[in-house]
Every structure is written in structure tokens, then in C-alpha cells.
Amino acid sequence: MVTNITSFGRSGLSDWLMQRVSAVILALYTVFIVAFLLFNPNLDYYAWSGLFSQTWMRIFSLLAFVAIAAHAWIGLCTVTTDYLKSTRLRVGAQAVIILGIFVYLVWGIQILWGA
């Protein structure tokens, strides 16, 4: 019987599905940003600020931040589980990863929704 220590009750199917959904969200966000940059060749601060002052863009950006956090966590959790055989080292590395992702999310939310 295989004991899964680091998945916190998730299944492989849910991880696979979350990777795919987050990848689609990130692809859509990337295509949108690239298209916006291509269709606005004389982009200045006011146009960029105007885009990100709209609520729908802030929500879309927040969704992209959450998607990249989920995508990164699942990917790095898989890599650390596969390659770090020492439980202490693996848990330590995953704790650092979780902290980094949390800081990234809080910082992104502060930038998007801050004053």
C-alpha cells in the first residue's frame, strides 16, 4: 500500500486538472496582455494605468496570480516529492516554496487592490 504524505488528501486527477485549468488561464492572460501591447504601440503610463484601474482587469489579473500560484505549487510539489527523498529536506523545501508563493500572492494583491 502506498502512503501519500505530501498531497494533503488531493488525488492525482485533481492535481492534473488544476494544472490544466491554471495553464489555460495563464495562456489567456498572456495572449490578452500581448495583444494589448501590440494594439497599443504608443502605450504610455495613462493607458496602462487606465487598463489596470478597471475592475474586470484587476479580477482577471488576480485570477492569473492565483492560477500561477496553484500551477507553481503543484509543479514544485511534484518535483520535490519525486526528487527529494529525505522527508526533512522535502518538507523544508516545500515550506520555503509555500512561503514564497504566499508572499507573491499577498504582494500581487497589494499591488492590484492597494491605494
Phi, psi and omega in degrees: 000135182267130177257125181259108186274322192255007184267353177055039175085000178280158175258166177296326179294318179293323176296315180300314181295318179295322176300315182290317180296315180295324178295320178295316179299314180294324177294316179298318180296316179298314179299318179298312182296316179297317178297319179298318179293322180290322182275356177232073185294330179261047184294130176236179183301321185291322178291316179296316178296322178297321178297312185279355175274349179279138184299318182298325180287323176295319179293317177299318178293319177297318177299320178294321177297315180294321179296317180291327177294314179295316180298315180295317182296313182296316180296312182288328175296318178296315181296314181294323178293322181285323191251341178258101185279334178287123183299318180298314180296316180297313180295321176298314179296318180293327176295318177296319178297314179300316179298315179298316179295320179297315178299317178302314181295314180298317179296315178298318178296319178298319178293315183290314189251000180290172183286000000 
